[in-house]
Amino acid sequence: MAVDEGGVSTKKLRMFCLFCTYSSCLRSKKRMASALNPESERQMLWDDCVQPAKKPRKLLPTLKTKRPQELVLVIGTGISAAVAPQVPALKSWKGLIQALLDAANDFDLLEQEESKSFQKSLHEDKNLIHVAHDLIQKLSPRTSNVRSTFFKDCLYEVFNDLESKMEDSGKQLLQSVLQLMEHGALVLTTNFDNLLEIYAAHQGKELESLDLTDEKKVLEWAQEKKHLSVLHIHGVYTNPSGIVLHPAGYQNVLRNTEVMREIQKLYETKSFLFLGCGRTVDDTTFQALFLEAVKHKSDLEHFMLVRRDDVEEFKKLRENMLDKGIKVISYGSEYSDLPEYFERLANEISAYGRTGTYSGTSEPRGGQIKNGPTAAKNQNTGSST
């Protein structure tokens, strides 16, 4: 290494000179900005520090070229948690069970031993849907005891004043869902809340909440006669008698061959788009309705939007979903990436629906093309984008 007479290396001297030059340049820039006005100074300094904007993720071609009428949106816990994150009962089954337990204890509806038993099951992370089912069974109107008269109070305590707890980024998600519904997409949810219906009402749109106790309306929904309806497969808190977590609770639907045929046809002929759904496909109700009787599921084409924070977990989920015909797609690495991604997706799909070979209404049921990559290719041939 070269050293000058003072013992300072040439390399260090060069670095020092570069630093002085940069500092001088920065001071000159500040003086120029000050000579203009204070606002210009702040802007120029901000420009020096600002990070480049995050590049938007590309939309999957086979999804963005779907028409709204070809989609069934499946709304899971993740969407409700994003809309009203300060409501613990919306975040997970564990949060819901804990909130129901707290309400039941507040209203003196459980014996001390019962409460301890539920709390223990919750702590041990046992099958949470079964725990929720057992708790609801104890409080349900179908038990016809004194506790059942307070079940509605428990639910209203848990889901109290949802309207005031909705956040703007969550409303952006709901707006995108509503946009696709208005263009013909069907919507079902595993959630007990009615956040989508509340939001729609504020936009001057009336959505009907359906549950599995009304098989006639479920049939009409499956036949695409009730587009502006939300099918709550576990029920909705505003109708306590319709809340079910186990197939035994909706035998009326399971035994109705016409209803089941139409429901299962949806999974074969439509593309399901899972939003905020971690384990929905493992849900016994969802399986009984859509998966158990459907053959060759791996030949179908459905989609699931997820956060890609853990690469290995993401790969594992992708592999596990293949046999159900579900393509797992990342919307980003942060939960906050979803509203913007889904808004772009909804806009693309809505626009494609307007410019394709048909728009505004669904094709006749008899003319449907079977779901799947080959079907999608045939259907899109000759269509404008």
ROKE-484245 format. One line per field, with one value per residue (C-alpha): x, y, z; residue number from 1; residue in three letters. Coordinates in nm, 4 decimals. Example, Ala and Ser with C-alpha at 12.3 -4.5 7.8 and 13.67 -1.06 7.14 Angstrom:
<recs>
u <- 1.2300|1.3670
v <- -0.4500|-0.1060
w <- 0.7800|0.7140
seq <- 1|2
type <- ALA|SER
</recs>
This chain:
<recs>
u <- 0.0000|0.1403|0.2171|0.2996|0.5591|0.3141|0.2403|-0.1110|-0.2037|-0.2961|-0.6216|-0.7304|-0.6398|-0.8560|-1.1505|-1.1103|-1.1104|-1.4218|-1.5998|-1.5057|-1.6281|-1.9628|-2.0076|-1.9322|-2.1837|-2.4514|-2.3884|-2.4171|-2.7459|-2.8789|-2.7756|-2.9482|-3.2651|-3.2597|-3.2229|-3.5468|-3.7772|-3.8089|-4.0508|-3.8051|-3.5312|-3.7440|-3.8361|-3.4740|-3.3586|-3.6519|-3.5545|-3.2081|-3.3548|-3.6648|-3.6621|-3.7624|-4.1285|-4.1995|-4.2572|-4.6142|-4.6377|-4.7499|-5.0986|-5.1279|-5.2536|-5.4861|-5.6522|-5.6676|-5.8343|-6.1213|-6.4569|-6.6370|-6.9150|-6.6612|-6.5568|-6.6707|-6.4976|-6.4308|-6.3855|-6.1919|-6.0817|-5.7901|-6.0213|-6.2307|-5.9123|-5.7811|-6.1068|-6.1418|-5.8068|-5.8929|-6.1722|-6.0023|-6.2961|-6.2367|-5.8707|-5.8897|-6.0956|-5.9002|-5.9927|-6.3589|-6.3773|-6.2066|-6.4449|-6.7490|-6.6143|-6.5634|-6.9160|-7.0685|-6.8833|-6.9866|-7.3507|-7.3087|-7.3960|-7.1264|-7.0456|-6.6948|-6.5833|-6.7269|-6.5428|-6.2151|-6.2564|-6.3062|-6.0162|-5.7928|-5.8912|-5.8150|-5.4765|-5.3855|-5.4714|-5.7043|-5.9167|-6.0511|-6.3497|-6.4616|-6.4086|-6.6121|-6.8805|-6.9057|-6.9249|-7.1907|-7.3856|-7.3997|-7.5300|-7.7299|-8.1043|-8.1464|-8.0676|-8.3945|-8.2672|-8.2239|-7.8751|-8.0036|-8.2025|-7.8728|-7.6906|-7.7867|-7.6598|-7.3230|-7.2948|-7.3907|-7.1411|-6.8646|-6.9494|-7.0665|-7.0385|-6.8362|-6.9223|-6.7128|-6.4119|-6.3670|-6.0373|-5.9808|-5.7434|-6.0021|-6.2757|-6.0581|-6.0668|-6.4449|-6.4898|-6.2996|-6.5161|-6.8320|-6.7109|-6.6707|-7.0087|-7.1798|-7.0240|-7.1488|-6.9128|-7.0625|-6.9465|-6.9370|-6.7677|-6.6708|-6.7032|-6.9852|-6.9595|-7.1467|-6.8748|-6.9276|-7.3013|-7.2415|-6.9955|-7.2278|-7.5150|-7.2965|-7.2440|-7.6191|-7.6144|-7.8241|-7.6682|-7.8658|-7.7045|-7.7817|-7.7131|-7.7606|-8.0922|-8.2759|-8.2165|-8.4425|-8.2302|-7.9087|-8.0307|-8.1100|-7.7650|-7.5963|-7.8042|-7.6748|-8.0144|-7.8939|-7.5707|-7.6078|-7.6167|-7.3440|-7.3606|-7.2339|-7.1626|-7.1269|-7.4086|-7.4095|-7.4275|-7.7456|-7.9306|-7.8148|-8.0338|-7.8472|-7.5021|-7.3551|-6.9999|-7.0667|-7.2361|-7.4974|-7.6335|-7.7365|-7.8594|-8.1481|-7.8998|-7.6841|-7.9892|-8.1300|-7.9787|-8.0807|-7.9135|-7.5981|-7.5737|-7.5887|-7.3408|-7.0861|-7.1299|-6.9898|-6.6554|-6.6399|-6.7468|-6.6314|-6.2945|-6.2890|-6.0718|-5.9728|-5.9070|-5.7762|-5.8258|-5.5599|-5.7319|-6.0692|-6.0169|-5.9721|-6.3005|-6.5446|-6.8376|-6.6543|-6.5394|-6.8891|-7.0379|-6.7783|-6.5020|-6.6176|-6.8248|-6.6140|-6.3923|-6.0611|-6.0109|-5.6475|-5.7706|-5.9580|-5.8279|-5.8879|-5.6767|-5.5621|-5.4004|-5.1555|-4.8752|-4.5289|-4.3349|-4.1796|-4.0448|-4.0520|-4.4055|-4.5173|-4.3694|-4.5289|-4.8713|-4.8421|-4.7681|-5.0505|-5.3082|-5.2264|-5.4453|-5.7407|-5.6858|-5.5788|-5.2999|-5.1398|-5.0351|-4.8388|-4.9751|-4.6604|-4.4613|-4.6731|-5.0428|-5.0583|-4.9786|-5.3150|-5.5586|-5.3601|-5.2931|-5.6552|-5.7810|-5.5650|-5.6836|-6.0518|-6.0126|-5.8465|-6.1111|-6.3985|-6.2513|-6.1960|-6.5553|-6.6758|-6.4596|-6.4942|-6.7421|-7.0138|-7.0661|-7.3199|-7.4883|-7.3720|-7.3836|-7.6771|-7.6122|-7.6396|-7.3659|-7.1013|-6.7540|-6.5899|-6.3358|-5.9684|-5.6615|-5.7740|-6.1205|-5.9763|-5.7558|-6.0468|-6.2739|-6.0242|-5.9395|-6.0476|-6.1479|-6.0174|-5.8214
v <- 0.0000|0.3442|0.5775|0.9505|1.1293|1.1958|0.8259|0.8487|0.5852|0.7015|0.5012|0.6741|1.0115|0.9469|0.8427|1.1595|1.3745|1.2012|1.2600|1.6301|1.6646|1.4967|1.7143|2.0277|1.9248|1.8600|2.2009|2.3687|2.1926|2.3083|2.6691|2.6513|2.5160|2.7862|3.0554|2.9372|2.8920|2.6687|2.4327|2.3728|2.3003|2.0375|1.8809|1.8590|1.7078|1.4627|1.3639|1.2715|1.0362|0.8914|0.5195|0.3952|0.2895|-0.0817|-0.2424|-0.3774|-0.7550|-0.8886|-1.0337|-1.3974|-1.4070|-1.7047|-1.5171|-1.1599|-1.2776|-1.4419|-1.2713|-1.1803|-1.4260|-1.7093|-1.6436|-1.7489|-1.5338|-1.7186|-1.4680|-1.5950|-1.4717|-1.2754|-1.0299|-0.9554|-0.9180|-0.6658|-0.4685|-0.4437|-0.5512|-0.4327|-0.6922|-1.0098|-1.2351|-1.1631|-1.2656|-1.6399|-1.9261|-1.8871|-1.5182|-1.5970|-1.8745|-1.6578|-1.3693|-1.6000|-1.7540|-1.4106|-1.3050|-1.6294|-1.5851|-1.2202|-1.3250|-1.6211|-1.8801|-2.1375|-2.3339|-2.2789|-2.6286|-2.5838|-2.2570|-2.4118|-2.7034|-2.4744|-2.2550|-2.5626|-2.6826|-2.3376|-2.3291|-2.6759|-2.5718|-2.8663|-2.8735|-2.5201|-2.5677|-2.8575|-2.6455|-2.3623|-2.6115|-2.7534|-2.4060|-2.2889|-2.6102|-2.5275|-2.1787|-2.2418|-2.1768|-2.5398|-2.6553|-2.4957|-2.4137|-2.0908|-2.0355|-2.0369|-1.7188|-1.5383|-1.6755|-1.3762|-1.1449|-1.3229|-1.2858|-0.9191|-0.8573|-1.0203|-0.8441|-0.5174|-0.1972|-0.3414|-0.0417|0.2014|-0.0327|-0.0639|0.0773|0.2467|-0.0163|-0.2809|-0.0821|-0.0809|-0.4624|-0.4684|-0.2216|-0.4565|-0.7513|-0.5453|-0.4362|-0.7982|-0.8927|-0.6176|-0.7597|-1.1117|-1.2861|-1.5031|-1.4621|-1.7064|-1.6717|-1.8797|-1.5697|-1.4920|-1.1149|-0.9022|-0.6464|-0.6719|-0.6158|-0.3154|-0.1615|-0.2186|-0.0468|0.2632|0.2543|0.2400|-0.1321|-0.3907|-0.7339|-1.0244|-1.2511|-1.6198|-1.9256|-2.2986|-2.3158|-2.1776|-2.4369|-2.2590|-1.9446|-2.1481|-2.3187|-1.9817|-1.8548|-2.1605|-2.1116|-1.7520|-1.5986|-1.4117|-1.2361|-0.9635|-1.2170|-1.3444|-1.7125|-1.7566|-2.1305|-2.1192|-1.8681|-1.4988|-1.3556|-1.1591|-1.4929|-1.7129|-2.0090|-2.0367|-2.0752|-2.4219|-2.5565|-2.9234|-3.1025|-3.2404|-2.8877|-2.8554|-3.1995|-3.0274|-2.9059|-3.2201|-3.4386|-3.2147|-3.3653|-3.0727|-2.8170|-3.0258|-3.0907|-2.7173|-2.6299|-2.8893|-2.7874|-2.4485|-2.6022|-2.7821|-2.4932|-2.1775|-2.0612|-2.0149|-1.7257|-1.7680|-1.4418|-1.4378|-1.8132|-2.0036|-2.3366|-2.2980|-2.6038|-2.8106|-2.6791|-2.9731|-2.7606|-2.6410|-2.9956|-3.1409|-2.8772|-2.8480|-3.1076|-3.4537|-3.5429|-3.3579|-3.5852|-3.4965|-3.1809|-3.1523|-3.0857|-2.7746|-2.4186|-2.2280|-1.9570|-1.8607|-1.5261|-1.5507|-1.3556|-1.4909|-1.4233|-1.7682|-1.9168|-2.2787|-2.2517|-2.0904|-2.3757|-2.6335|-2.4690|-2.4597|-2.8313|-2.9183|-2.7250|-2.8828|-3.1904|-2.9601|-2.7720|-2.4543|-2.2252|-2.0446|-1.6880|-1.4381|-1.0836|-0.9666|-1.0127|-0.7814|-0.7922|-0.4278|-0.5341|-0.7081|-0.4114|-0.2535|-0.5899|-0.7007|-0.3624|-0.3911|-0.7480|-0.6550|-0.3675|-0.5957|-0.8667|-0.6167|-0.4523|-0.7894|-0.8813|-0.5677|-0.6127|-0.9902|-1.1768|-1.1496|-0.9137|-0.8073|-1.1469|-1.5039|-1.7460|-1.9869|-2.2722|-2.5265|-2.3503|-2.3491|-2.4712|-2.6936|-2.5224|-2.5930|-2.4721|-2.6275|-2.4813|-2.1404|-2.1538|-2.2487|-1.9893|-1.7046|-1.7802|-1.4872|-1.2726|-0.9197|-0.8154
w <- 0.0000|-0.0966|0.1978|0.1762|0.3859|0.6711|0.7036|0.5598|0.3030|-0.0453|-0.0279|0.2922|0.1471|-0.1574|0.0591|0.2678|-0.0465|-0.1778|0.1530|0.1489|-0.2089|-0.1250|0.1854|-0.0130|-0.2793|-0.0176|0.1461|-0.1929|-0.2555|0.0804|0.0052|-0.3341|-0.1734|0.0961|-0.1675|-0.3225|-0.0231|0.2860|0.1119|-0.1719|0.0810|0.2535|-0.0803|-0.2012|0.1264|0.1152|-0.2411|-0.1120|0.1502|-0.0137|-0.0898|-0.4356|-0.4545|-0.4157|-0.7540|-0.7814|-0.8031|-1.1373|-1.1619|-1.2678|-1.6310|-1.5748|-1.2874|-1.4155|-1.7389|-1.5525|-1.5811|-1.2582|-1.3474|-1.3429|-0.9822|-0.6366|-0.3750|-0.0481|0.2359|0.5365|0.8774|0.7333|0.5578|0.8669|1.0736|0.8191|0.8183|1.1982|1.3499|1.7010|1.7361|1.8727|1.7796|1.4094|1.4053|1.4674|1.6080|1.9305|1.9509|1.8830|2.1443|2.4069|2.3377|2.3601|2.6810|2.8346|2.7392|2.8723|3.2016|3.2255|3.1951|3.4381|3.1736|3.2503|3.5625|3.6949|3.5925|3.2420|3.2003|3.3209|3.0813|2.7804|2.8885|2.9160|2.5666|2.4333|2.6050|2.4756|2.1191|2.0639|1.7474|1.7814|1.5525|1.7733|2.0856|1.9327|1.8286|2.1825|2.3363|2.0925|2.1496|2.5198|2.4502|2.1336|2.1037|1.9977|2.3516|2.4724|2.8184|3.0109|2.8685|2.5122|2.5714|2.6342|2.3291|2.1175|2.3914|2.3886|2.0123|2.0168|2.2968|2.0912|1.7646|1.9179|1.7117|1.4229|1.2083|1.4134|1.4143|1.0388|0.9058|0.5710|0.4293|0.5175|0.3474|0.0345|0.0416|0.0861|-0.2004|-0.4323|-0.3217|-0.3755|-0.7191|-0.8311|-0.6815|-0.8790|-1.1953|-1.1250|-0.8807|-0.6054|-0.2449|0.0447|0.3817|0.6833|0.9046|1.1497|1.1011|0.8484|0.7733|0.3966|0.4330|0.6620|0.4173|0.1205|0.3039|0.3397|-0.0368|-0.0953|-0.1816|-0.0004|0.0437|0.1870|0.4481|0.3863|0.6008|0.5507|0.7377|0.4333|0.1622|-0.0893|-0.0789|-0.0813|-0.3999|-0.5601|-0.4616|-0.6174|-0.9334|-0.9533|-0.8907|-0.5802|-0.6773|-0.4162|-0.1330|0.0978|0.1930|0.5509|0.5659|0.9465|0.9891|1.0792|1.4303|1.3564|1.3216|1.6152|1.5182|1.1867|1.3425|1.2821|1.2913|1.2250|0.9301|1.1714|1.1990|0.8336|0.7358|0.5553|0.2941|0.2825|0.2227|-0.0491|-0.3629|-0.5849|-0.3584|-0.3170|-0.6909|-0.7663|-0.4897|-0.6008|-0.9627|-0.8641|-0.7660|-1.1008|-1.3243|-1.1443|-1.0164|-0.6389|-0.5201|-0.1540|0.0321|0.3883|0.4092|0.5987|0.6627|0.4925|0.2727|0.5927|0.7331|0.7673|0.6505|0.3394|0.2634|0.3004|0.0719|-0.2025|-0.1908|-0.0861|-0.3927|-0.6521|-0.8616|-1.0299|-0.8231|-0.9354|-1.2920|-1.1777|-1.1511|-0.8277|-0.6631|-0.3139|-0.2290|0.0611|0.2255|0.1410|0.4593|0.5013|0.1777|0.2955|0.4346|0.1092|-0.0971|0.1311|0.1029|-0.2761|-0.2891|-0.0480|-0.2501|-0.5862|-0.5329|-0.4646|-0.7889|-0.6071|-0.7287|-0.4344|-0.5247|-0.3174|-0.2971|-0.1131|0.2044|0.4233|0.5147|0.4070|0.0476|0.0004|-0.0406|-0.3259|-0.4956|-0.4757|-0.5963|-0.9101|-0.9591|-0.9185|-1.1661|-1.4233|-1.3869|-1.4019|-1.7123|-1.8792|-1.8029|-1.9806|-2.2903|-2.3344|-2.5517|-2.2865|-1.9923|-1.7303|-1.6876|-1.6561|-1.9437|-1.9358|-1.6931|-1.9713|-2.1690|-1.8994|-1.9752|-1.7188|-1.4948|-1.5613|-1.7510|-2.0803|-2.0431|-1.9642|-2.2731|-2.4989|-2.3439|-2.3823|-2.7450|-2.9569|-2.6607|-2.6304|-2.3219
seq <- 1|2|3|4|5|6|7|8|9|10|11|12|13|14|15|16|17|18|19|20|21|22|23|24|25|26|27|28|29|30|31|32|33|34|35|36|37|38|39|40|41|42|43|44|45|46|47|48|49|50|51|52|53|54|55|56|57|58|59|60|61|62|63|64|65|66|67|68|69|70|71|72|73|74|75|76|77|78|79|80|81|82|83|84|85|86|87|88|89|90|91|92|93|94|95|96|97|98|99|100|101|102|103|104|105|106|107|108|109|110|111|112|113|114|115|116|117|118|119|120|121|122|123|124|125|126|127|128|129|130|131|132|133|134|135|136|137|138|139|140|141|142|143|144|145|146|147|148|149|150|151|152|153|154|155|156|157|158|159|160|161|162|163|164|165|166|167|168|169|170|171|172|173|174|175|176|177|178|179|180|181|182|183|184|185|186|187|188|189|190|191|192|193|194|195|196|197|198|199|200|201|202|203|204|205|206|207|208|209|210|211|212|213|214|215|216|217|218|219|220|221|222|223|224|225|226|227|228|229|230|231|232|233|234|235|236|237|238|239|240|241|242|243|244|245|246|247|248|249|250|251|252|253|254|255|256|257|258|259|260|261|262|263|264|265|266|267|268|269|270|271|272|273|274|275|276|277|278|279|280|281|282|283|284|285|286|287|288|289|290|291|292|293|294|295|296|297|298|299|300|301|302|303|304|305|306|307|308|309|310|311|312|313|314|315|316|317|318|319|320|321|322|323|324|325|326|327|328|329|330|331|332|333|334|335|336|337|338|339|340|341|342|343|344|345|346|347|348|349|350|351|352|353|354|355|356|357|358|359|360|361|362|363|364|365|366|367|368|369|370|371|372|373|374|375|376|377|378|379|380|381|382|383|384|385
type <- MET|ALA|VAL|ASP|GLU|GLY|GLY|VAL|SER|THR|LYS|LYS|LEU|ARG|MET|PHE|CYS|LEU|PHE|CYS|THR|TYR|SER|SER|CYS|LEU|ARG|SER|LYS|LYS|ARG|MET|ALA|SER|ALA|LEU|ASN|PRO|GLU|SER|GLU|ARG|GLN|MET|LEU|TRP|ASP|ASP|CYS|VAL|GLN|PRO|ALA|LYS|LYS|PRO|ARG|LYS|LEU|LEU|PRO|THR|LEU|LYS|THR|LYS|ARG|PRO|GLN|GLU|LEU|VAL|LEU|VAL|ILE|GLY|THR|GLY|ILE|SER|ALA|ALA|VAL|ALA|PRO|GLN|VAL|PRO|ALA|LEU|LYS|SER|TRP|LYS|GLY|LEU|ILE|GLN|ALA|LEU|LEU|ASP|ALA|ALA|ASN|ASP|PHE|ASP|LEU|LEU|GLU|GLN|GLU|GLU|SER|LYS|SER|PHE|GLN|LYS|SER|LEU|HIS|GLU|ASP|LYS|ASN|LEU|ILE|HIS|VAL|ALA|HIS|ASP|LEU|ILE|GLN|LYS|LEU|SER|PRO|ARG|THR|SER|ASN|VAL|ARG|SER|THR|PHE|PHE|LYS|ASP|CYS|LEU|TYR|GLU|VAL|PHE|ASN|ASP|LEU|GLU|SER|LYS|MET|GLU|ASP|SER|GLY|LYS|GLN|LEU|LEU|GLN|SER|VAL|LEU|GLN|LEU|MET|GLU|HIS|GLY|ALA|LEU|VAL|LEU|THR|THR|ASN|PHE|ASP|ASN|LEU|LEU|GLU|ILE|TYR|ALA|ALA|HIS|GLN|GLY|LYS|GLU|LEU|GLU|SER|LEU|ASP|LEU|THR|ASP|GLU|LYS|LYS|VAL|LEU|GLU|TRP|ALA|GLN|GLU|LYS|LYS|HIS|LEU|SER|VAL|LEU|HIS|ILE|HIS|GLY|VAL|TYR|THR|ASN|PRO|SER|GLY|ILE|VAL|LEU|HIS|PRO|ALA|GLY|TYR|GLN|ASN|VAL|LEU|ARG|ASN|THR|GLU|VAL|MET|ARG|GLU|ILE|GLN|LYS|LEU|TYR|GLU|THR|LYS|SER|PHE|LEU|PHE|LEU|GLY|CYS|GLY|ARG|THR|VAL|ASP|ASP|THR|THR|PHE|GLN|ALA|LEU|PHE|LEU|GLU|ALA|VAL|LYS|HIS|LYS|SER|ASP|LEU|GLU|HIS|PHE|MET|LEU|VAL|ARG|ARG|ASP|ASP|VAL|GLU|GLU|PHE|LYS|LYS|LEU|ARG|GLU|ASN|MET|LEU|ASP|LYS|GLY|ILE|LYS|VAL|ILE|SER|TYR|GLY|SER|GLU|TYR|SER|ASP|LEU|PRO|GLU|TYR|PHE|GLU|ARG|LEU|ALA|ASN|GLU|ILE|SER|ALA|TYR|GLY|ARG|THR|GLY|THR|TYR|SER|GLY|THR|SER|GLU|PRO|ARG|GLY|GLY|GLN|ILE|LYS|ASN|GLY|PRO|THR|ALA|ALA|LYS|ASN|GLN|ASN|THR|GLY|SER|SER|THR
</recs>
